[in-house]
C-alpha cells in the first residue's frame, strides 16, 4: 500500500528535523496507524567512531524520539510526552548498517490513557533494539517515557503529525 501524503510528510519532517537529521539515521517507514516505525542507521563517515564501528551516541539518538512521537500522536494535544530515562545495553559493535523497529501495541496506549484518568503522571518503559540485516543485535534500549496531563492554562502542543 502506498504511503498517504500525511505519513509521507511526517516521515519527511522527522528526517529533516535538524536534531534528528544530524544523527545520521533515517526513518524509512511509518505505518498509517502510527503504531510502527522503522529506522536505518548507516555506518558512514558521520556515524563511524575511531574503531570503525557506529558511535554509541548515534545509536541512541536514532531510536530516542520514536516511541515518544508515536505515543504523542495517539494521546493527542492534552498530554505531555517526555523521555525520562534510557538504559542502553551495548552488545556488539555495529560494523554495518543497523535497523530499528519501533512498535506500539494498542493496549499500551489504552493503559496510559486509563492511568492518566486516575493519576496526574505516569511512566512506562518501552524496549527497542538496533540490529544488522541478519538480525544480530548491536544494542538494546529500554526507554522510559513520562506522561502527564496538560493543564488548562498551557498553550496547546504544536502537532508534528497532522499540520
N, C-alpha and C positions, 0 to 999 in steps of 0.2 A: 504494500500500500504506500502510495506517495505521501510525503510529509505535507501537512497543511501549512498554509502561509504563517499561521501563528507560531507553530512549533519551529518552523524554519527561521523565523525572526528571533525567537527566543534563543535558539542554538547560536545564531549569528551574533546576537547581542552578548551572550555569555562568552563566546570565543574571542570577541573583540574588546571585552571589558579589560582595561589595562592591567589590573592586578592579576587577572586570570591569564591573559594573553602572555604575560611575561613568565609564566611557569613553564611554558613550552608545551603544555598539554592542550589537546583539542577534544572538544565534545563531538563525538561522531554520530550519536543517536540519542534522541529523546522520544519516548513513547507519547502517543496522542493523549493518553490519560495522565501523563506526568507521574507515572509510578516507576519508571525505569529510565536510566541514563547510562550511556556507555562512553568511556573516555579512552583515548590513546595518548600515551606519553612516549614520544620517540627518544631514542638515545641519539643525541645530536650535540653539536658544539655548545649550545646553550644549556643543556641539561647534564653534560658529562662532567664528572669530578676528576681529580688528579689521578685516580686509579683506573680511569677508563669506563666506569660504570655510572649509572644515573645517580645524581646527587639526591640525598635523602630529603632535603627541603623541597625539591621539585616533586618528589613522590607524594609528600604530604599535601603540598599546595594543589596538586592535581585532583585530589579527592575531597579536599576541605569543604567546598561550598555545595556539593551535590545534594546531600540529604536535606540540608537547610533550605535550599531553594525549592526542592520538591515539596517539603512539608509546608513552607510558607504559601506556596501556590494552593495547596489543599485547605489550609486553615483560614486563609483569607486575611484581609487587612486589619481585622480586630485582634490579631495575635502577633506578638513579637516572637521571632525565632532567632536564637543566638547560638553560636558554637561556644560551649562552655569548657570542654576539655577534650583532649585526644590522647589515646595510648597507642604508641606505634611499636610494633614488633618487626624489626628488620630480619628477614630470614635468609636472604642471599642477595648478592649484588645483582642489580638489573643490568645485564650486559647486552641487552637488545631492547626493542620497543616493548612497553608494558601496557596492559589493558586493565581497566576497572569497569565493573558492572554494578552500579548502584540500583538497588531495588527497594521499594516500599511496599508494604502489604496494607491493604485497606484496614485491617484490624489495628495496625499501628496508629493510623490516622484517627480512627474512631476512639481508640484508647486514650489518646492525648486529648481529643475533644471532650470526652467524658470526664477525664481528670481535671480539665480546666473549668468545668462546671462546678466541681467540688472544691477546688483549690485555686489559689492565685497563680502559683508557679509549679511547673512540672519539669523534671529532667528525664530524658530517655536516651538509651545507648543504641547505636547502630553500628554494625560491622561491615567492613568493605576491605577488599584486598586488591593488590596490584599483582598481576601475573603475566608471564610471557604467553606467546601464541600457543605453546604446548600445555598451558595451564599450571606451570610451575610457579608457585608464589614467591615473590620477592619481598613483599611487605604485607602485614595485616594491621588494619587500623580499627580501633574502637573509638567512635566519635560520640561524645556526649552532647546532646542538644538541649538547650534550655528554652522552655516555652512559658510565656506569661501573657495574660490578657492586657490589651491596650486600654488605658484609661480614657474616659470620655473627652478630656481636655487635650489629649495628644493629637498632633497632626497625623492624618491618615498616611499609611505607608504608600510609597510610590510603587506601582506594580511593575515588576520586571517581566512578568509573564504575559499579561494582557494589557497593552498600552491603551 
